Amino acid sequence: MAWLMLIAAAVFEIAFALSLKPSEGFSRFWPTAGVLVFGVISVVLLSRTLDRLPVGTAYAVWTGLGSLGVVIVGVVLFGEPLTLARVASITLIIAGVVGLRITGAA
């Protein structure tokens, strides 16, 4: 259950990060509200996993999945370039998350 909550936290982390650009420096109300709401939900969900997962593992997976999601959404929705270097980096993130899951507690 902790891993599912951690994945949900990462999804909200992705929504948080994707809300930053349309907030235009926190000058637009609804995107700014999204930044705040998604960020708080993400951190609360992350914190709820820490009684069952090591903090280093949980944080690394949370940030890794968040980064991975933002890159993928950026490519798909915003037409950002998908270069060989980006694919290699995404592969390393996935390998790191899988490695932490395999070797981590719970």
Order of alpha helices (4+ residues) and beta strands (2+ residues): alpha-alpha-alpha-alpha
